Amino acid sequence: MRRTPALLSIAILLPSLAAPAPAQTPKAAGAEGRTGTLPETAFRPLPLGAVRPAGWLREQLKIQAAGLGGHLDEFWPDIKDSAWIGGKSEGWERVPYWLDGIVPLAYLLDDPALRAKAKRFVDYILEHQHPDGWLGPIGDTAGHQPYDAWPLFPLLKALAQYQEATGDPRVVPAMRKCARRIEKAMDDRPLESWAKMRVADLAVPMIWLSARSGEAWPLDVARKAYAQGYDWRAHFEDFRFTGQAGVKYDLDNHGVNNGMGLKYAGVRYLLTGDPGDRSAIGTMLEKLDRYHGQPTGMFTCDEHLAGRNPSHGTELCTVVEALYSLELLAAITGDARLGDRLEKIAFNALPATFKKDMTAHQYDQQANQVLCTRDGDHIYTTNGPDSNLYGLEPHFGCCAANFHQGWPKLASSLWMRSADGGLAAIAYAPCVIETEVKGTPVRVEVRTDYPFRDDVEIRVTTTGAVNFPLRLRIPGWAKGAKVTSDVLAVGPGSAEVSPDRREIAAEPGRYLELNRTWAKTMKVSLRLPAGPRLYEGDNDSVAVERGPLVYSLSVGAEWRKVKDNPQFADWEVRPTSAWNYALEIDREHPGRSITFEERPIQASPFATEAPAVVARVKGRRLPGWTIEKGAAARPPASPARSEAPEEELTLVPYGCTDLRVTEFPTLGGPAR
């Protein structure tokens, strides 16, 4: 992220979690292999490579590899000629960001070319470790301060993943030396600026290092960082930013810092055991939802917290860092509701902010995004006029380096392990899990077109009989969810069992536990019925939801190239169809006004031209709803009135759009 006080943004949101839900949390898992007396967590992530994407999810990773993700090192100076590998370009955060995503991308796809790219950078960094233990440049030509620890936080996360994937024996010793040097740097000069705001991103690799090295002192490094860091739990308990930042832009109202800060207390819980730290995420998300929330599960921040107007932006870095925060917190807390928010962000905000071939991305996306141009006035809090263009590095280059972690880390976090030897589904997407339970090889295959369909089939294959619990997250919206299987034992989270014990009614918002002896290949079928819901938006507007998907009016788009890059290009996008509609909808019973139609599912289901499911709803034009400051004006107050003829509108998944309207006013009848 940039050094200047004009700052940047990264952030996220979950459903309101006003309080922890102990009854919904499975048994805690011990910190296997860790030193000291760290508190137990609900789940533990599996090593990189144990969960591999399949189906449409693997296709998204392949598109990423063929687009910007797999080629930045070939032409972008900040990676290709970085000071991290002896070059003259930026030597601060961009290579660490890039490695934090390209490493899991390379090994999840088992792509030799990508693995070679990652290895080249890792080799150089490890082979050029300074005698005092520091990794990478000590300051750079861009003016970054010597011994600024912040870039090492994402670097150490990347190295930990690399070690898990390769077993490289150099990694742990190099991390040990670097951790000692970071500790000395903190003694010489306490953490400040970005490092002070992001201490949880150092604590995570320190906890990992303690487990791998068998030593307790890396935990003390993490504790020292927390002692010098900004207290995000206190920040949200006394939340001051209840509207658009308009007086003072600072690190505490900066979007990226708020997004990274979401994991602050949950990670600190591993060092303190304080139950208040473990449950703090509820307050954090409730405050962001209330004052800055968006229908995608994100919040506005362009660069700074911007209120609930759906024409304000949310930075791409925000989205991927938010996902990472949720993945960690899902493991630490075991709260099923975090998986709901994880899916909502991943299946809406993440795919929407890319050109569909991932050769370009936006800095800011907007829920109501009807125009992407650089000319004229713009609504953003502090960002510049290029911010919602699609390109290589519109407005600022951090997102070009950092977006790579989004899909790969989601794939790696779909399933986790529990202390009792069980496996848990944190989120649903097609994937294959290969691991061992009690010394027995176990393969779990998830066959599904979710979130575009309601069914998930899980096949568990073992080489011998082994008893363990399988925990399935039942989303909070899945009323009437059912699990069909030949399970013999049912644990918490089941409401009733049919007489033949094969169909289980599952309670929404919990983990359903299937505890049995698994042998050979056994199948579990999960039905998650999704009905329409309405999100209450800005100025009494609504957005249409069904399951984890948010639905938008896709606005016709004219793409205009504004810049050629060495590879790919930058683009403006202008509307070619009407967008200013109010919906004719029954707010109390939305199912009476909205119908859904399933369509064939393409290899890339987020393609704009072929959505896998659409919603039909009636609406009327509102001629008075126009463009202001380069964006759709704030939604008119509901109920709106219109003399325009009624039209049938087709809404598509948010992630399938380039230009869109997501938050609509509702009609109160034709004008008289």
ABEGO torsion letter per residue (X at the ends): XBABAAEBBBBBBBBBBABBBAAABBBBBBBBGBBEBBBBBABBBBBBGABBBBEAAAAAAAAAAABAAAAAAAABAAAAABAAAGBABBABAAAAAAAAAAAAAAAAAGBAAAAAAAAAAAAAAAAABBAAGBBEBBEBAAGBBBGBAAAAAAAAAAAAAAAAAAGBAAAAAAAAAAAAAAAAAAAABBBBEAAAAAAAAAAAAAAAAAAAAGBAAAAAAAAAAAAABBBAAAAAABBABABBBAABBBAAABAAAAAAAAAAAAAAAAAAGBAAAAAAAAAAAAAAAAAABBAAGBBBBOABBAEABAABBBBAAAAAAAAAAAAAAAAAAGBAAAAAAAAAAAAAAAAAABBAAGABBBABBBABBABBBABEBBABAABBAAAABBBABBGBAAAAAAAAAAAAAAAAAABBBBAAGBBBBABBBBBBBBBBBGGBBBBBBBBBAOAABABBBBBBBBABBBBBBBBBBBBAABBGBBBBBABABBBBGBABBBAAGABBBBBBGBBBBBBBBBBEBBBBBBBBBBBBBBBBBBGGBBBBBBEABBBBBBBBBBBBBABBBABEBBBBBBBABBABBBBBBBAABAAAABBBBBBBBBABAABAABBABBBBBBBBBBAABBBBGGBBBBBBBOBBBBABBBBBBBBBBAAABABBBABBBBBAEBBX
